[in-house]
């Protein structure tokens, strides 16, 4: 996780969003433990209650489950549920804006296809947060 925060949203929400991104990217898989509240608070110099609030949102959304005395773990089906929700959100919120921009700029399907062919091979944002010496598993895409 990147320790830089922006002022656009509360820190607990940014923490939640970063965990969601890690699940979507396959960095965190079903059954994987989340970093402890204390470790995240210490690493990013934030209040443990802030971390707990972000994690609690994930629990409330059933993306993470608490295991008493053991910590928090990514719930079974979390990635699939997130993909469904994020795709729907993109199509409802983002795609109309993108489509309007395409229309406004007069871009043709050929223009878009050429731009897509010239795009970098690595999906954006390129993240590989696997420990040194380990390759991130992209087989779940």
Beta strands, then each sheet from edge to edge (+ up, - down):
strand 1: 64-67
strand 2: 71-74
sheet 1: 1+ 2-
end
